[in-house]
Amino acid sequence: MQTTYQNQQWFYVKRPDGRVGNEHYELRKTELDGNLSANEVILRARIVSVDPYIRIQQHERNTYDVPHPLGIVQRAGVVGEVVASASPLFQAGDWVSAYSGWQLYARCHQSELTKLDPGAAPVSTALGVLGMPGRTAWFGLTEAGRPRPGDTLLVSGAAGAVGSLVAQFGKRAGCRVIGIAGGPEKCKFLTETLKLDGAVDYRAHTTPAALRAAIQAATGGVDIYFDNVGGPITDAVIPLIKRRARIIICGAISQYDGGLDTPDLGPRFLQHMLFQRATIQGILARDFAHRMDEMLAIVAPWVKSGEIVFQETYVDGFEQLPEALNSLFEGKNTGKLLVRV
Amino acid sequence: MQTTYQNQQWFYVKRPDGRVGNEHYELRKTELDGNLSANEVILRARIVSVDPYIRIQQHERNTYDVPHPLGIVQRAGVVGEVVASASPLFQAGDWVSAYSGWQLYARCHQSELTKLDPGAAPVSTALGVLGMPGRTAWFGLTEAGRPRPGDTLLVSGAAGAVGSLVAQFGKRAGCRVIGIAGGPEKCKFLTETLKLDGAVDYRAHTTPAALRAAIQAATGGVDIYFDNVGGPITDAVIPLIKRRARIIICGAISQYDGGLDTPDLGPRFLQHMLFQRATIQGILARDFAHRMDEMLAIVAPWVKSGEIVFQETYVDGFEQLPEALNSLFEGKNTGKLLVRV
């Protein structure tokens, strides 16, 4: 039996200088040959992840990796259904996660797939709280942040996919947790839904001095700063660190639209590291990939019992993918941003 | 018997905005009453230390400590002789180190003094390789730097009191060591006297790009960066760090002339921490004061056997103290700067 699948694929074809958009991609309608070799399956994507790291990898240099090549399907995490299988491990109808990118259909080797149990947790959590963002939040906070009960934990990008989890993990570790986010709605989410101890709306403070004063007032000094954004927000935080503070650099989303290639200027601050004998540590999700089971053993039961809020923002339509990626840098999402396809 | 000592004292009377000089001090001729209570001694200073940290403490705020008060004798480490004693632990003629500041004579409690053995090492080493700078270099490198054989260690301010020791300790740890210093003479000292693997004369490279290229050429990438200077040199280094690099912030001498109160601007760089999963750690000598014996047990034998170069630059004359302090910021000293009084 010869089967082909009417596929749609977003090819990454041009490096952005600033904001990313449709002009850096090409939507191609192709046919996927459905003939399977042993241990292969056909995956139909249902939920596609857009993450800030995608924009980092679009830089030609200065990043943590070989740049994302031009002329191939945009890489990304995906949750989908197996629609055909020549693997003993999977059968049609199975839900799986994979790294098959921005395409409706993909032929995958069984080793590329992780089977999901829709009864244990919504399958979308494999791209969020029980996936890469959850792992980043968990190990970034626990390993690099070393939270102690009573510590003041400040999280930038606190309404985002990683930040909202860091904040909640911090509460469970006994920290006083303050979140920074943009706009009153997100701040309300932080204090009312996530039950944080405080929130700072960075958009409400238009000068560096005002922002710093607001963070000072909300925190009274910072033991742990979990940074997802960099730039002027981080400038405002660093003078407020306390003795032996831990600063975790998880992201610098404010710098991704060109600031990685041509860094802009900010106030020098390394003297504060000296005065406070503080540490800065950069972390990446991949460094903890081999320890995923440790995180899941603790966090999956919390998700199952409803103790962790994992907010998701959905965009509908495969054709929306580049625009959804761009919207991350406008701060439009609360929690994990996902595209239903 | 009533004895008085004709004393000279440098009082710190005015906070500098930029460079420090005579105008921030007053030289006072006073008399010191020589009557001793039990366990007290009279100390005659012979060698007075000038150190970059003195300038940090002159800032009104933003530092690691209560600012140095105005209107008192400038605090500093000193090596001198006991000239009179009512202590069972010390007798006239003993060499000691103390923190008695910029004055010829001081009445000290015995608990303030550390006895020195002039037969074991030159007494001046208590202010250098076997004192605070040695401790800073030793623990900063071994604890925060975690050197491995084969690592490339880059030291800024490498011809200075701390830097020249870090460089030599790094060589003994099996590192490839490159030093940064100002001027051909200091660079010659690094490669010919300290036998480092390379030296970069930062004054020979007048643009940030040229400096960065020179450091790249000399190092091929940096595993450990021991930073004494901050500012543009550090800007040039950070993009060159390798995977899991350790950056030790020991000083920021380029920023002490005002840049601590009103930070100047430099390129943002925290994304490199992320890409390389690197760490920055600020260290202070005081945090290792209780572990001085560990350092001495290892380093004192090296000093005694002549295996460690501890260069000293001497200025003669008590009246030269403020100018000597200022000269640190002009980079005039090689190794430890000391004033003979």
Interface residues (C-beta under 8 A of the other chain):
Chain A: N62 T63 Y64 D227 G230 G231 T234 P239 I249 C250 G251 A252 Q255 G259 L260 P263 D264 L265 G266 P267 R268 F269 L270 Q271 H272 M273 L274 F275 Q276 R277 A278 T279 I280 Q281 G282 I283 L284 D287
Chain B: N62 T63 Y64 D227 G230 G231 T234 P239 I249 C250 G251 A252 Q255 G259 L260 P263 D264 L265 G266 P267 R268 F269 L270 Q271 H272 M273 L274 F275 Q276 R277 A278 T279 I280 Q281 G282 I283 L284 D287
